[in-house]
Each structure stands twice: as C-alpha cells, then as structure tokens.
Amino acid sequence: MNLVFLDYDGVVNNLMFFPNEEEPRFCYAADNMVNNYQACRWISKLCKETSSKIVVTSTWRVYDNYKECLYNGGLDRNIEIIGKTGDLDFEKGRGSEIYEFIKNFKESIEHMVIIDDAEDIDMYIPYLVKCNPSIGFTRLEYLKAIKILKKEIEENDELI
C-alpha cells in the first residue's frame, strides 16, 4: 500500500484574509473545510496516480470532522483517508507519531511520502516533501512527491 502522511496547515490550509477581519488567519475545523482548493486538487492527483491513501498527521485530526474538512476543501471524495496518527505528542514531534503509526500498521507499506511544512521529521527526511507554508502544496511539491512514491525502496531500506 502507498501512503501519504498529510499535514493541513501550511499544506492544504493557508493564511488568508477573511471579510471584516484585519489580520489573515487559517481556517479552523469549525469552518468545516481547509481553504487551499488547488493544493487539495494536487493531492487528489497525486493519490490517484500512485494509488495512495491518506493518513492525517495534522493537529486537525483531534476533531471529528477532520476528514470532511479535507473533502470540503477540494479533495476528491474517491480518495480514501484511512486514518490518522495517534495522540499529539509535541515533545516527541510528528516524526515519532508517524513512526508509531507505521510500527502498528497491519498492512505492508510499499511506498510513502510525508507532506508537511515542518522540519521536525528528521528520521524521515528521504520521504519528506516540505511545503512553503505561505503557498502550500503546489505542482513543484507534487512532482517531488511523485518521485518519492514511485521510487523503488531498496531491500535494506526500512520505514521504521
């Protein structure tokens, strides 16, 4: 199985100005959607072309509507969101949350990519596509992610 570990803020949800507000802000789960439609369409294209499924790593995962927010923001509803990483652990970081997910995942992972705007994923640098948080996931990041997902993992390479 191919997996896309997906963050929201800075990837498919970007700072924007809202009517009657003087400062830009991110959408929140209460808004029931992420706000970068183009990024969601690039993620859709990536998942379709590589038969990948999504695992949400975003802090939005603590809300019941974390999947719906992504679909409402433009993700193709045929793309499967199979779950989310475990409890938030700001002290250990997102890399350790991904590690725990992989360690406990019952199926074989053929290829994976991590799409995030953070830098605290040191243990998975070869799998990381880092987004500029001001513009999110664009064609450039899509091309990088395609290369990672289509790369054959060597026999000695381990995901954990």
Steps between C-alpha positions, in 0.01 A plus 500: 500500500615854426443759771498879507553640850329837475517814710236772442624842615763627261420221252128500408399780736675836471481839664238715332302818558134463588230767454484749787827375650820704494744215550537181297428170670472130426161338467424276795312174531197705611497649146455139377754529220860567417542802273754411230289341227791480254718316751217252564471437125878437474474257794208329321705468183795359695286238674323395180821464300679299769201311646580656837285534808519784751598493866437834670784632718354848549393624840155519336483122556372558853167626359225263385467682166869475401417292190204711394708819525737357240223379266314833535824680411530325164642151555340253260249296702629182334834543678499291815608651831582185695572662834718727703811482711456450874491737791666837464847497649656841451802398705592206276384657175317391190774259393444284806123508442555374145744238630236368743237488225731302269608267779138413583363498144372154409558520124819512298612849396661495156566872468428809704541874495462758776360836395553767762626852556694403814861400545471268800485180297874431488469123507296506178680767293519277187119475508428866578361756259520832683251768398540875520229580760408820315393318184452135596513193276556601137609335177863515614429301818277266301792416268726433800236279663449301178874426489498379860189283459617343174851430625564135568600450859816295527484169686710640783297818539265501796219740569545471877 
